[in-house]
Amino acid sequence: MDKPFDFRAWSHRASDWAADYLEGVGDQPVRPQVVPGSISAQIATAPPEAGQPMEEIFADFEQIIPQGMTHWQHPRFFAYFQSNAAPAAQLAEQLATAFASQCMLWQTSPAATELEIVMVDWLRQALGLPETFKGSLQDTASSVTLCAVLTMRERALNFTGNKEGLSGKPPLRIYASGRTHSSIDKALWVAGLGQDNLVKIPTAPGPLYEMDTDALRAAIAEDRAAGRVPAGIVICVGGTSIGATDNVKEVCAIAKEEGLYTHLDAAWAGSAMICEEYRHLWEGAEEADSIVINPHKWLGVPMECSLHLVREPELLVRTLAIQPEYLKTHGKDGIVNFSEWSVQLGRRFRALKVWFLMRCYGLEGLRQRIRNHVTWAEQLAERLAQEPDFEIVTDPILSLFSFRHVDASKPDLDAHNIALVNAINDDGRIYLTQTTHEGQIAIRFVAGQFDMAESDLEIAFEAITEVARGL
Ligand SMILES: *Cc1c(COP(=O)(O)O)cnc(C)c1O
Protein backbone atom coordinates (compact mmCIF):
# COMPACT_ATOMS: atom_id res chain seq x y z
CA MET A 1 0.00 0.00 0.00
CA ASP A 2 1.09 3.55 -0.56
CA LYS A 3 1.70 5.81 2.42
CA PRO A 4 -0.75 8.67 2.94
CA PHE A 5 0.89 12.06 2.73
CA ASP A 6 -0.19 15.57 3.58
CA PHE A 7 -0.42 17.32 0.21
CA ARG A 8 -0.96 20.75 1.78
CA ALA A 9 2.06 20.56 4.07
CA TRP A 10 4.33 19.20 1.36
CA SER A 11 3.15 21.83 -1.12
CA HIS A 12 4.22 24.49 1.38
CA ARG A 13 7.51 22.73 1.81
CA ALA A 14 8.06 22.61 -1.96
CA SER A 15 7.21 26.32 -2.27
CA ASP A 16 9.68 27.17 0.49
CA TRP A 17 12.29 25.03 -1.22
CA ALA A 18 11.72 26.85 -4.53
CA ALA A 19 11.93 30.28 -2.88
CA ASP A 20 15.14 29.35 -1.05
CA TYR A 21 16.56 27.89 -4.24
CA LEU A 22 15.92 31.02 -6.25
CA GLU A 23 17.38 33.22 -3.49
CA GLY A 24 20.56 31.19 -3.30
CA VAL A 25 21.04 30.01 -6.87
CA GLY A 26 23.51 32.80 -7.64
CA ASP A 27 25.97 31.35 -5.10
CA GLN A 28 26.17 27.99 -6.87
CA PRO A 29 28.44 27.14 -9.80
CA VAL A 30 26.22 27.67 -12.87
CA ARG A 31 27.07 24.33 -14.45
CA PRO A 32 27.18 21.32 -12.12
CA GLN A 33 30.54 19.80 -11.39
CA VAL A 34 29.53 16.19 -11.98
CA VAL A 35 30.76 13.40 -14.25
CA PRO A 36 28.44 11.42 -16.54
CA GLY A 37 26.63 8.62 -14.70
CA SER A 38 27.19 10.05 -11.23
CA ILE A 39 23.53 11.02 -10.76
CA SER A 40 21.94 7.86 -12.14
CA ALA A 41 24.27 5.82 -9.91
CA GLN A 42 22.44 7.31 -6.90
CA ILE A 43 18.92 6.35 -8.06
CA ALA A 44 17.33 2.97 -7.34
CA THR A 45 17.58 0.82 -10.45
CA ALA A 46 13.99 -0.47 -10.21
CA PRO A 47 10.69 1.11 -9.10
CA PRO A 48 9.42 0.30 -5.58
CA GLU A 49 6.51 -2.11 -5.16
CA ALA A 50 5.27 -0.36 -2.02
CA GLY A 51 4.78 3.38 -1.66
CA GLN A 52 7.49 5.26 0.21
CA PRO A 53 7.15 8.09 2.70
CA MET A 54 7.41 11.60 1.25
CA GLU A 55 10.11 12.43 3.83
CA GLU A 56 12.40 9.94 2.11
CA ILE A 57 11.49 10.99 -1.40
CA PHE A 58 12.01 14.66 -0.61
CA ALA A 59 15.28 14.01 1.20
CA ASP A 60 16.63 12.12 -1.81
CA PHE A 61 15.49 14.91 -4.08
CA GLU A 62 17.38 17.48 -2.04
CA GLN A 63 20.48 15.38 -1.86
CA ILE A 64 20.75 14.04 -5.39
CA ILE A 65 19.05 16.31 -7.88
CA PRO A 66 20.11 19.98 -7.36
CA GLN A 67 23.83 19.18 -7.42
CA GLY A 68 23.32 17.65 -10.84
CA MET A 69 21.35 20.52 -12.32
CA THR A 70 22.60 23.21 -14.64
CA HIS A 71 21.15 26.34 -13.07
CA TRP A 72 19.15 28.03 -15.80
CA GLN A 73 17.76 30.57 -13.30
CA HIS A 74 21.30 31.60 -12.28
CA PRO A 75 21.83 35.32 -12.94
CA ARG A 76 25.15 34.53 -14.64
CA PHE A 77 23.84 32.02 -17.13
CA PHE A 78 25.16 33.47 -20.41
CA ALA A 79 25.07 30.31 -22.55
CA TYR A 80 22.72 29.08 -25.35
CA PHE A 81 19.64 31.27 -24.96
CA GLN A 82 18.19 31.69 -21.49
CA SER A 83 15.19 29.67 -20.39
CA ASN A 84 13.59 31.98 -17.88
CA ALA A 85 10.94 31.22 -15.30
CA ALA A 86 9.88 34.47 -13.65
CA PRO A 87 8.66 33.69 -10.13
CA ALA A 88 5.14 35.06 -10.74
CA ALA A 89 4.79 32.80 -13.76
CA GLN A 90 6.05 29.83 -11.73
CA LEU A 91 3.07 30.33 -9.43
CA ALA A 92 0.70 30.07 -12.38
CA GLU A 93 2.44 26.88 -13.47
CA GLN A 94 1.78 25.33 -10.05
CA LEU A 95 -1.88 26.23 -10.33
CA ALA A 96 -2.14 24.90 -13.88
CA THR A 97 -0.69 21.61 -12.67
CA ALA A 98 -3.40 21.38 -10.03
CA PHE A 99 -6.03 21.40 -12.77
CA ALA A 100 -3.99 18.98 -14.88
CA SER A 101 -6.33 19.91 -17.67
CA GLN A 102 -6.07 18.66 -21.21
CA CYS A 103 -6.80 21.80 -23.18
CA MET A 104 -7.27 20.29 -26.62
CA LEU A 105 -10.81 21.57 -27.24
CA TRP A 106 -12.81 24.55 -26.07
CA GLN A 107 -15.12 22.26 -24.09
CA THR A 108 -12.25 20.41 -22.36
CA SER A 109 -11.53 23.67 -20.49
CA PRO A 110 -13.33 26.76 -21.79
CA ALA A 111 -11.35 29.09 -19.51
CA ALA A 112 -8.05 27.76 -20.86
CA THR A 113 -9.06 28.28 -24.49
CA GLU A 114 -10.57 31.69 -23.89
CA LEU A 115 -7.64 32.91 -21.79
CA GLU A 116 -5.30 31.64 -24.50
CA ILE A 117 -7.15 33.65 -27.17
CA VAL A 118 -6.84 36.79 -25.06
CA MET A 119 -3.20 36.17 -24.06
CA VAL A 120 -2.18 35.60 -27.68
CA ASP A 121 -3.78 38.93 -28.39
CA TRP A 122 -2.00 40.63 -25.46
CA LEU A 123 1.30 39.34 -26.77
CA ARG A 124 0.43 40.46 -30.31
CA GLN A 125 -0.31 43.97 -29.04
CA ALA A 126 2.87 44.01 -26.97
CA LEU A 127 4.87 43.10 -30.08
CA GLY A 128 3.24 45.85 -32.14
CA LEU A 129 1.71 43.51 -34.73
CA PRO A 130 -1.62 44.17 -36.46
CA GLU A 131 -4.80 42.56 -35.16
CA THR A 132 -5.12 40.42 -38.26
CA PHE A 133 -2.72 38.01 -36.53
CA LYS A 134 -4.31 35.21 -34.53
CA GLY A 135 -2.49 32.38 -32.89
CA SER A 136 -1.90 29.80 -30.20
CA LEU A 137 0.61 28.87 -27.53
CA GLN A 138 2.54 25.71 -28.39
CA ASP A 139 5.28 23.77 -26.64
CA THR A 140 8.36 24.73 -28.64
CA ALA A 141 9.50 26.64 -31.70
CA SER A 142 10.40 23.32 -33.30
CA SER A 143 6.74 22.30 -33.20
CA VAL A 144 5.56 25.66 -34.50
CA THR A 145 8.03 25.59 -37.37
CA LEU A 146 6.85 22.09 -38.25
CA CYS A 147 3.26 23.40 -38.41
CA ALA A 148 4.38 26.23 -40.69
CA VAL A 149 6.32 23.88 -42.98
CA LEU A 150 3.32 21.54 -43.17
CA THR A 151 1.17 24.54 -44.11
CA MET A 152 3.66 25.46 -46.85
CA ARG A 153 3.49 21.89 -48.10
CA GLU A 154 -0.30 21.61 -48.13
CA ARG A 155 -0.81 25.05 -49.63
CA ALA A 156 1.63 24.27 -52.45
CA LEU A 157 -0.12 20.92 -53.09
CA ASN A 158 -3.58 22.44 -53.02
CA PHE A 159 -4.23 20.50 -49.80
CA THR A 160 -3.79 17.05 -51.31
CA GLY A 161 -0.64 15.99 -49.41
CA ASN A 162 -2.28 14.74 -46.22
CA LYS A 163 -4.62 12.51 -48.18
CA GLU A 164 -2.51 11.32 -51.08
CA GLY A 165 0.99 11.43 -49.65
CA LEU A 166 3.93 12.88 -51.52
CA SER A 167 4.96 10.14 -53.88
CA GLY A 168 4.65 11.05 -57.53
CA LYS A 169 4.51 14.76 -56.72
CA PRO A 170 7.21 17.19 -57.82
CA PRO A 171 9.80 18.19 -55.19
CA LEU A 172 8.63 21.08 -53.01
CA ARG A 173 11.31 23.65 -52.24
CA ILE A 174 11.74 25.73 -49.13
CA TYR A 175 14.30 28.52 -48.83
CA ALA A 176 16.14 29.78 -45.77
CA SER A 177 19.44 31.44 -45.04
CA GLY A 178 22.34 29.21 -44.13
CA ARG A 179 22.14 30.69 -40.64
CA THR A 180 18.71 29.44 -39.65
CA HIS A 181 18.18 27.01 -36.78
CA SER A 182 18.45 23.23 -37.19
CA SER A 183 14.76 22.94 -36.30
CA ILE A 184 14.01 24.11 -39.86
CA ASP A 185 15.99 21.19 -41.29
CA LYS A 186 14.20 18.81 -38.96
CA ALA A 187 10.79 20.20 -39.92
CA LEU A 188 11.52 19.32 -43.55
CA TRP A 189 12.59 15.81 -42.52
CA VAL A 190 9.41 15.26 -40.53
CA ALA A 191 7.16 16.84 -43.16
CA GLY A 192 8.52 14.34 -45.68
CA LEU A 193 10.04 17.05 -47.87
CA GLY A 194 13.64 15.98 -47.39
CA GLN A 195 16.78 17.81 -46.40
CA ASP A 196 17.81 18.25 -50.04
CA ASN A 197 14.77 20.44 -50.64
CA LEU A 198 15.79 22.97 -48.02
CA VAL A 199 17.66 25.47 -50.15
CA LYS A 200 20.18 27.34 -48.03
CA ILE A 201 20.80 30.82 -49.34
CA PRO A 202 24.17 32.50 -48.68
CA THR A 203 24.31 35.44 -46.29
CA ALA A 204 25.96 38.85 -46.21
CA PRO A 205 29.27 39.16 -44.30
CA GLY A 206 27.74 41.18 -41.42
CA PRO A 207 26.77 43.17 -39.51
CA LEU A 208 23.36 41.42 -39.68
CA TYR A 209 24.36 38.42 -41.86
CA GLU A 210 21.08 38.63 -43.77
CA MET A 211 20.22 36.32 -46.64
CA ASP A 212 21.36 37.43 -50.09
CA THR A 213 18.07 38.23 -51.81
CA ASP A 214 19.55 38.14 -55.32
CA ALA A 215 20.65 34.58 -54.59
CA LEU A 216 17.16 33.85 -53.26
CA ARG A 217 15.51 35.08 -56.46
CA ALA A 218 17.97 33.12 -58.57
CA ALA A 219 17.35 29.92 -56.60
CA ILE A 220 13.58 30.25 -57.00
CA ALA A 221 13.91 30.87 -60.76
CA GLU A 222 16.25 27.93 -61.17
CA ASP A 223 13.85 25.62 -59.34
CA ARG A 224 10.88 26.69 -61.42
CA ALA A 225 12.86 26.18 -64.62
CA ALA A 226 13.75 22.66 -63.48
CA GLY A 227 10.14 21.73 -62.70
CA ARG A 228 10.50 21.90 -58.92
CA VAL A 229 7.82 23.70 -56.91
CA PRO A 230 8.81 26.59 -54.61
CA ALA A 231 6.59 26.41 -51.50
CA GLY A 232 7.86 28.77 -48.85
CA ILE A 233 10.59 30.81 -47.21
CA VAL A 234 11.75 30.64 -43.59
CA ILE A 235 12.99 34.02 -42.41
CA CYS A 236 15.44 34.32 -39.55
CA VAL A 237 15.48 37.16 -37.01
CA GLY A 238 18.09 36.65 -34.27
CA GLY A 239 19.64 33.34 -35.32
CA THR A 240 20.97 31.08 -32.62
CA SER A 241 24.67 31.10 -33.42
CA ILE A 242 25.40 34.82 -33.71
CA GLY A 243 22.00 36.51 -34.05
CA ALA A 244 21.84 36.60 -37.88
CA THR A 245 18.87 38.65 -39.02
CA ASP A 246 17.32 38.64 -42.48
CA ASN A 247 15.82 41.63 -44.23
CA VAL A 248 12.22 40.68 -43.44
CA LYS A 249 10.58 43.32 -45.59
CA GLU A 250 12.55 42.48 -48.70
CA VAL A 251 12.14 38.72 -48.32
CA CYS A 252 8.38 39.09 -47.75
CA ALA A 253 8.12 41.23 -50.89
CA ILE A 254 9.84 38.50 -52.91
CA ALA A 255 7.57 35.88 -51.36
CA LYS A 256 4.52 37.90 -52.35
CA GLU A 257 5.69 38.24 -55.96
CA GLU A 258 6.41 34.53 -56.10
CA GLY A 259 3.27 33.40 -54.25
CA LEU A 260 5.25 31.74 -51.45
CA TYR A 261 4.27 31.26 -47.79
CA THR A 262 6.61 32.87 -45.24
CA HIS A 263 7.46 31.74 -41.71
CA LEU A 264 9.51 34.07 -39.52
CA ASP A 265 11.62 32.40 -36.84
CA ALA A 266 12.24 34.93 -34.08
CA ALA A 267 12.27 32.32 -31.32
CA TRP A 268 14.76 34.26 -29.22
CA ALA A 269 14.82 37.82 -30.57
CA GLY A 270 11.04 38.12 -30.85
CA SER A 271 10.64 38.86 -27.15
CA ALA A 272 12.73 42.03 -27.59
CA MET A 273 10.11 43.38 -29.99
CA ILE A 274 8.04 44.47 -27.01
CA CYS A 275 10.50 47.41 -27.09
CA GLU A 276 9.75 49.74 -29.97
CA GLU A 277 13.39 50.70 -30.45
CA TYR A 278 14.36 47.16 -31.57
CA ARG A 279 11.51 46.66 -34.02
CA HIS A 280 13.63 47.91 -36.93
CA LEU A 281 15.28 44.48 -36.77
CA TRP A 282 12.11 42.84 -38.03
CA GLU A 283 10.65 45.70 -40.06
CA GLY A 284 8.07 44.12 -42.36
CA ALA A 285 7.15 41.34 -39.91
CA GLU A 286 3.49 42.23 -40.38
CA GLU A 287 3.85 40.89 -43.94
CA ALA A 288 4.93 37.42 -42.78
CA ASP A 289 2.31 34.66 -42.93
CA SER A 290 3.52 32.90 -39.79
CA ILE A 291 5.72 33.98 -36.87
CA VAL A 292 7.20 32.06 -33.95
CA ILE A 293 8.47 33.62 -30.72
CA ASN A 294 9.44 31.75 -27.57
CA PRO A 295 8.24 33.66 -24.49
CA HIS A 296 9.94 30.79 -22.63
CA LYS A 297 13.30 32.14 -23.67
CA TRP A 298 13.77 35.82 -22.99
CA LEU A 299 10.37 37.03 -21.79
CA GLY A 300 10.16 35.07 -18.52
CA VAL A 301 7.49 32.45 -19.14
CA PRO A 302 8.60 29.00 -17.88
CA MET A 303 9.11 26.18 -20.41
CA GLU A 304 7.09 25.41 -22.49
CA CYS A 305 5.55 28.40 -24.21
CA SER A 306 5.98 29.15 -27.88
CA LEU A 307 3.79 31.78 -29.50
CA HIS A 308 2.60 30.96 -33.01
CA LEU A 309 1.02 33.87 -34.86
CA VAL A 310 -0.57 33.46 -38.27
CA ARG A 311 -2.30 35.86 -40.62
CA GLU A 312 -4.63 33.22 -42.06
CA PRO A 313 -5.55 30.59 -39.47
CA GLU A 314 -7.73 28.86 -42.09
CA LEU A 315 -4.61 27.62 -43.92
CA LEU A 316 -3.19 26.18 -40.71
CA VAL A 317 -6.46 24.60 -39.63
CA ARG A 318 -7.05 23.14 -43.08
CA THR A 319 -3.62 21.56 -42.79
CA LEU A 320 -3.94 20.20 -39.25
CA ALA A 321 -7.59 19.76 -38.23
CA ILE A 322 -8.82 16.21 -37.95
CA GLN A 323 -12.18 15.44 -36.40
CA PRO A 324 -13.12 11.91 -35.56
CA GLU A 325 -16.56 11.73 -33.94
CA TYR A 326 -15.12 11.47 -30.43
CA LEU A 327 -13.50 14.90 -30.80
CA LYS A 328 -16.53 16.73 -32.17
CA THR A 329 -18.30 19.35 -30.10
CA HIS A 330 -21.91 19.41 -31.17
CA GLY A 331 -24.16 22.38 -30.83
CA LYS A 332 -21.48 25.05 -30.28
CA ASP A 333 -20.64 27.41 -33.13
CA GLY A 334 -17.81 29.90 -33.22
CA ILE A 335 -15.54 28.08 -30.80
CA VAL A 336 -11.83 27.52 -31.24
CA ASN A 337 -10.35 24.07 -30.73
CA PHE A 338 -6.65 24.73 -30.40
CA SER A 339 -5.64 21.13 -31.09
CA GLU A 340 -6.58 21.92 -34.69
CA TRP A 341 -3.78 24.51 -34.76
CA SER A 342 -0.94 22.12 -33.89
CA VAL A 343 0.43 18.62 -34.44
CA GLN A 344 -0.25 17.36 -30.90
CA LEU A 345 -3.74 16.70 -29.72
CA GLY A 346 -3.05 17.09 -26.01
CA ARG A 347 -2.00 20.46 -24.68
CA ARG A 348 -1.24 22.03 -21.30
CA PHE A 349 -2.90 25.12 -19.90
CA ARG A 350 -0.15 27.54 -21.00
CA ALA A 351 -2.05 30.82 -21.05
CA LEU A 352 -2.22 31.07 -17.26
CA LYS A 353 1.51 31.68 -16.86
CA VAL A 354 1.46 34.36 -19.56
CA TRP A 355 -1.39 36.13 -17.75
CA PHE A 356 0.41 36.07 -14.40
CA LEU A 357 3.68 37.23 -15.96
CA MET A 358 2.28 40.16 -17.90
CA ARG A 359 0.13 41.36 -15.03
CA CYS A 360 2.76 41.05 -12.32
CA TYR A 361 5.64 42.76 -14.13
CA GLY A 362 3.72 44.91 -16.63
CA LEU A 363 5.03 45.58 -20.12
CA GLU A 364 7.26 48.32 -18.74
CA GLY A 365 8.89 45.92 -16.27
CA LEU A 366 9.51 43.37 -19.02
CA ARG A 367 10.84 46.00 -21.42
CA GLN A 368 13.23 47.39 -18.81
CA ARG A 369 14.77 43.98 -18.26
CA ILE A 370 15.34 43.43 -21.98
CA ARG A 371 16.78 46.92 -22.43
CA ASN A 372 19.17 46.32 -19.56
CA HIS A 373 20.34 43.02 -21.04
CA VAL A 374 21.02 44.65 -24.41
CA THR A 375 22.85 47.63 -22.89
CA TRP A 376 24.95 45.51 -20.53
CA ALA A 377 25.94 43.05 -23.27
CA GLU A 378 27.01 45.97 -25.47
CA GLN A 379 29.09 47.37 -22.60
CA LEU A 380 30.80 44.04 -21.98
CA ALA A 381 31.59 43.69 -25.71
CA GLU A 382 33.15 47.17 -25.66
CA ARG A 383 35.25 46.36 -22.62
CA LEU A 384 36.52 43.09 -24.07
CA ALA A 385 37.31 44.83 -27.36
CA GLN A 386 39.62 47.19 -25.47
CA GLU A 387 41.67 44.33 -24.03
CA PRO A 388 44.70 43.67 -26.27
CA ASP A 389 44.38 39.89 -26.09
CA PHE A 390 40.64 39.69 -26.92
CA GLU A 391 38.80 40.25 -30.17
CA ILE A 392 35.10 40.60 -30.87
CA VAL A 393 34.19 38.10 -33.58
CA THR A 394 30.60 39.25 -34.14
CA ASP A 395 29.19 42.51 -32.79
CA PRO A 396 26.17 42.52 -30.51
CA ILE A 397 22.83 41.84 -32.15
CA LEU A 398 20.51 42.67 -29.26
CA SER A 399 22.21 41.02 -26.26
CA LEU A 400 24.26 38.41 -28.18
CA PHE A 401 27.87 38.76 -29.31
CA SER A 402 30.83 36.46 -29.80
CA PHE A 403 34.50 36.85 -29.00
CA ARG A 404 37.86 35.06 -28.97
CA HIS A 405 40.92 35.13 -26.78
CA VAL A 406 43.80 35.79 -29.18
CA ASP A 407 46.80 34.76 -27.12
CA ALA A 408 49.78 34.99 -29.48
CA SER A 409 51.66 32.29 -27.57
CA LYS A 410 49.01 29.68 -28.43
CA PRO A 411 49.63 27.93 -31.76
CA ASP A 412 46.04 26.68 -32.18
CA LEU A 413 43.55 29.41 -31.28
CA ASP A 414 40.50 27.20 -31.88
CA ALA A 415 41.76 24.61 -29.41
CA HIS A 416 42.72 27.38 -27.00
CA ASN A 417 39.24 28.93 -27.09
CA ILE A 418 37.53 25.57 -26.59
CA ALA A 419 39.82 25.00 -23.63
CA LEU A 420 38.87 28.47 -22.40
CA VAL A 421 35.12 27.73 -22.53
CA ASN A 422 35.68 24.54 -20.57
CA ALA A 423 37.88 26.27 -18.02
CA ILE A 424 35.38 29.11 -17.58
CA ASN A 425 32.56 26.63 -17.03
CA ASP A 426 34.64 24.62 -14.57
CA ASP A 427 35.37 27.86 -12.72
CA GLY A 428 31.60 28.12 -12.19
CA ARG A 429 31.11 31.87 -11.82
CA ILE A 430 29.54 32.12 -15.26
CA TYR A 431 28.39 29.74 -17.99
CA LEU A 432 29.18 30.18 -21.70
CA THR A 433 29.01 28.12 -24.89
CA GLN A 434 30.89 28.26 -28.17
CA THR A 435 29.98 28.34 -31.84
CA THR A 436 31.81 28.38 -35.15
CA HIS A 437 31.86 31.52 -37.22
CA GLU A 438 33.50 31.63 -40.67
CA GLY A 439 35.29 28.40 -39.86
CA GLN A 440 36.66 29.56 -36.51
CA ILE A 441 35.68 28.80 -32.94
CA ALA A 442 34.09 31.79 -31.22
CA ILE A 443 32.71 32.07 -27.71
CA ARG A 444 29.09 33.22 -27.50
CA PHE A 445 27.91 35.61 -24.84
CA VAL A 446 24.21 36.29 -24.38
CA ALA A 447 22.64 38.27 -21.54
CA GLY A 448 19.03 37.61 -20.66
CA GLN A 449 18.40 36.02 -17.28
CA PHE A 450 15.27 37.56 -15.80
CA ASP A 451 16.75 38.75 -12.52
CA MET A 452 20.34 39.46 -13.50
CA ALA A 453 21.98 42.71 -12.41
CA GLU A 454 24.67 44.93 -13.88
CA SER A 455 27.10 43.57 -11.28
CA ASP A 456 26.77 40.13 -12.87
CA LEU A 457 28.39 41.54 -15.99
CA GLU A 458 31.29 42.82 -13.90
CA ILE A 459 31.80 39.30 -12.56
CA ALA A 460 31.59 37.97 -16.13
CA PHE A 461 34.35 40.33 -17.26
CA GLU A 462 36.57 39.28 -14.36
CA ALA A 463 35.93 35.57 -14.86
CA ILE A 464 36.59 35.69 -18.61
CA THR A 465 39.80 37.71 -18.42
CA GLU A 466 41.22 35.95 -15.35
CA VAL A 467 40.58 32.43 -16.59
CA ALA A 468 41.86 33.23 -20.09
CA ARG A 469 45.13 34.67 -18.77
CA GLY A 470 45.61 31.78 -16.39
CA LEU A 471 45.49 29.10 -19.10
C1 LIG B 1 15.78 28.24 -29.61
C2 LIG B 1 15.51 28.43 -31.03
C3 LIG B 1 14.75 27.50 -31.75
C4 LIG B 1 14.25 26.21 -31.15
O1 LIG B 1 13.40 26.43 -30.11
P1 LIG B 1 12.66 25.25 -29.33
O2 LIG B 1 11.55 25.97 -28.67
O3 LIG B 1 13.65 24.70 -28.37
O4 LIG B 1 12.21 24.25 -30.31
C5 LIG B 1 14.48 27.78 -33.07
N1 LIG B 1 14.95 28.89 -33.65
C6 LIG B 1 15.69 29.79 -33.01
C7 LIG B 1 16.17 31.03 -33.71
C8 LIG B 1 16.01 29.58 -31.67
O5 LIG B 1 16.76 30.48 -31.02
The ligand as an ORCA input file, in Angstrom:
! r2SCAN-3c Opt
* xyz 0 1
  C      15.782     28.240    -29.607
  C      15.515     28.426    -31.027
  C      14.754     27.498    -31.753
  C      14.252     26.213    -31.153
  O      13.400     26.432    -30.105
  P      12.658     25.254    -29.327
  O      11.546     25.973    -28.666
  O      13.648     24.702    -28.368
  O      12.213     24.246    -30.313
  C      14.483     27.780    -33.072
  N      14.948     28.895    -33.651
  C      15.693     29.793    -33.013
  C      16.171     31.027    -33.711
  C      16.007     29.581    -31.670
  O      16.758     30.481    -31.020
*
